Amino acid sequence: MQDDFVRLKAVQELDDELRTLTGRAEELPGRITRLRDEAERARKDLAETEAALVERRKEYKLAELDLKTSDEKVAQYSVQLYSAKTNEQYKAFLKEIETQKKQKSKVEDRMIVLLEETEALEKKRRAAEKNAAKFASENEHKVSLLEAEQAELANAIAERRAHREEILQALPAAILKLYTRVLNRMGGIAIVATTGERCNGCFNPIPPQRMVEIDRKDKVYTCEACGRILLPGK
């Protein structure tokens, strides 16, 4: 019976370790995903900034063409102005010249805006490029460390589970059944020590006679209040 108490204590310690190790292992995929998502967002931000920059430069080129077209039309109507044969034709040419000048002014204003936007996007692109490079390097390194930790945890968990199975197989069927039932019902803590004639799980008092029986270690006793298996505190 003494050996069974040693086994019970050992399996509870293993279950405690497994709970901690499993908890850490379960956190890692989420941390890895967040790191990769962060790097991906940085890459996406860079790509979007570069695409916007290309678009602004394209718009500026088109504006230059529009400006050239307006200049050509102003020159064309200016020549035609002096060949007008009627007053109506003269006024019509003047109106066209004025329309093209207004159009040219709008295009020039738009080009100024495009230059300002292009300059701002260039600055943003440089920052985004630096940011993307930083996350690509740093986060991938962090991911590598976390993946290595994942492998270590997987090995540690496998080793403890194998050791746990060996211990469980050596326990009497009745004790194993009791341990499993209490473990599941009490959230992973099936065995506690006694401290000062109290259950160290729920802190309820234990009758003196029961404490004497627990100390003899000739039988498995459970707390009458919480149901956990009790081991002598000393």
N, C-alpha and C positions, 0 to 999 in steps of 0.2 A: 504493500500500500504506500510505503514511503516513496518508492520510485514513481508511483502514479502522481503523487503531489509534485515531484520534481518535473515530471513531464507536463503536467497541467500548467505549472508556472512558466516552463519553457515555451509551450505553444501559445500562451497568452502574450508573452514577450514578442514572439514571432508575429502574431496577429497585430500587435501594436506597431511593429516595424513595417509590416506589410501595408497597414492603413496609411502610415506616413509616406512610404515610398510610392504607393499607388496614387495618393493625392498629388504628390509632386509630378508623377508621370502624366497624370490627367491634365495638369496645367500646361504642360509643354507644347502640345499641338496648337493651342490657342495663342501662346506667346510667339511661336514660329509663324503662324498665320498673320498675326498683327505686324510682325517685323517685315514680312514679305509684302503685305498690303501697303505698308508705309513706303517701302522702296518703290513699289509699283505706282503709287500715287505721285511720287516724285518724278518718276519717268514719264507718267502721263501728263503731268503739269509741264514738263519740258517739251514734250511732243506738241501739246496744245499751244504753247507759247511760240514754238517754231512755226507751226502752221499759221498762226495769226500773223506772225512776222512776214511770212511768204505772201499772205493775202494782202497785207498793207503795201508791200512792195509792188505787187501786181496792180493794185488799185492806183498807186502812184504812177506807174508806167502808163496805165490807161488815161489817167488825168493829163499826163504830158501829151498824149496823142490828141486828147480833146482840146488842150491849149493850143497845140499846133494847128488843129483844124480851125479853131476860132481865129487865129492869126491869119491864116490863109484866106478865110472868108472876108475878114476885115479888109485885107489887101485887095481881094477880088472886087468887093463892092466899092472900094475907094477908087479903083480904076474905072469901074462902070459909072461911078458918080459923075465923072467929067464927060462921059459920053451920053448922058441922059438928054433926050430930045424934048421931053416935056417936064413941066413942073411936078406932075404926079410921079413920074419916074424918078426924078431927083429926090423927092420926099421919101419914096419907097426905098431907095438905096440908103438914104440917111437912117431910116428906121431899121433896116437890116444891119447897118454898121453898129448902131446903138445896141441892138439886140445881141449881137456877137460880143460886143465889149462887156455887156452885163454878164453874158455867159462866161466870158474869159475871167471876169472878176470872181465869179462863183467858183470856177475851177481853181483859180489861184488860192482862194481861201481854203478850199478843200485840200489842196496840196500842202498848205501850211499845217493843217490839222493832221494830215497823213504823216508828215515829217515828224511832228511831235509824238504821234502815236508810235511811229517806228522807233524813235529814239527811246521811248519808255519801254517798248517791247524788247529792244536790244538789251537794255539794262536788266529787265526781268529775265530774259533768256540766259544771260551770264550767271545770274543768281540761281536760276532753276538748274542750269547745267552743273554748277558747283554742288548744289543740294542733291541732285540725282546721283552724282559721282560719290558723294559722301555716304548716302544711304546705301548705294549699291555695294560699297566696300565695307562699311561698318556693320550694316545689318546682315550681310551675307556671312561675315565673320561670327556675329552673334548667333546666327542660325546654325552655323557649323558647330559651335560650342554646345548649343541646346540639343542638336541631333546626337552629338557625342554623349551628352548627359542622358538622353533617351536610351541609348544603347546600354549605358552603364546601369541605369535603373532597371531596364528589362532583364539584364543578367542578375542583378541583385534580387529582384522579385522572383525570378525563376528559381534561384538557389534557395531562397527562404521558403518558397512553396514546396519545393522538394523535401527540404528538412522538416517542414511542418507535417507533410504527409507521412514521413517516417515515424514521427512521434505519435501522430494520431493512430497509426496502425498498431502501435504498441500499447495503446490505452484499452482497457476493458470496454466492451460495447456499451454498457450502461453509462459509464462515465463519459464516453465519447458522445453519446446521445444527449446527455445532460449538458455537457459543455456547448455543443452545437446549438441546442435550443436556447440556452441563456445568452450565448453570443449574439444570436440573431435578434433576440427580444430586447437586449440591453444596448443595442447600438455598437457592438464590437468590444465591449468590456464585460467579460464573463467572470473574471476572477479578480478578487480584491483581497488585500490583507486586512487584518483586524488591527486597530490602533486604539489603545485605551478602552478596551471592551466595547468598541463601536465598529460597525461596518464602515470600511473606508470608501465604500461606493455611495451609500445613501446617508451615512453618519447616524443611523439609528442605533440605539444601544443593543447589546447582545447579553442575554442572561448569563450570570457567572458560571452556572453549571454547564451551559453550552460552550462557554469559552474553554472550560477544562477539557471538554470532549474534542473541541477543535484542535487544541494544543497536542492532544495525543496522536493525531494524524492517523487514526486507524479507520476512519470513515470520512466520506465527503459530505460536508454540511453546506447548506445554503442560507443566505440571510432571509429571515422570515418576512422582512419588509420589502426588499427589492428583488430577492430571488437569486442574487449573484452567489457564485461559489466562494466560500471563505477559506482563506489560508492564514495560519498564525503569522502575526506581525513580526515575531522574532525569528 
